[in-house]
Amino acid sequence: QVQLVESGGGLVQPGGSLRLSCAASGSIFSINAMTWHCQAPGKERELVARSTSGGNINYADSVKGRFTISRDNAKNTVYLQMNSLKPEDTAVYYCHAIIQVPTTQGLVNENHYWGQGTQVTVSS
């Protein structure tokens, strides 16, 4: 029932910026972590950035200083601000969330969800 919907991808020139959004909807008790991943053709899907409910933030070495992950907890949304984009950033970007879903007896189930992916192309 929970869904992650991504938006914000597109075509930009090297040095440009994009902001990706990933909004979670459905029956949600809490979101423990939200992460961004990228996958280029012929490559493995790689972790880009992670934000946990406890405030921990991590970035891949390749994007440190250029990308910023942030959350709007009231909207159940995570963002990825991408600055100083490089051609090697070209990939499909996926968001992922670890979400606690309430049960009818006061318990929660923890599930993992993926967004549909959004294409980011950096080219002159």
Secondary structure, DSSP 4 states (H G I P E B T S, - for coil): --EEEEE--EEE-TT--EEEEEEEESS-SEEEEEEEEEE-TTS--EEEEEEETTS-EEE-GGGTTTEEEEEEGGGTEEEEEE-S--GGG-EEEEEEEEEEEE-TTS-EEEEEEE---EEEEE--
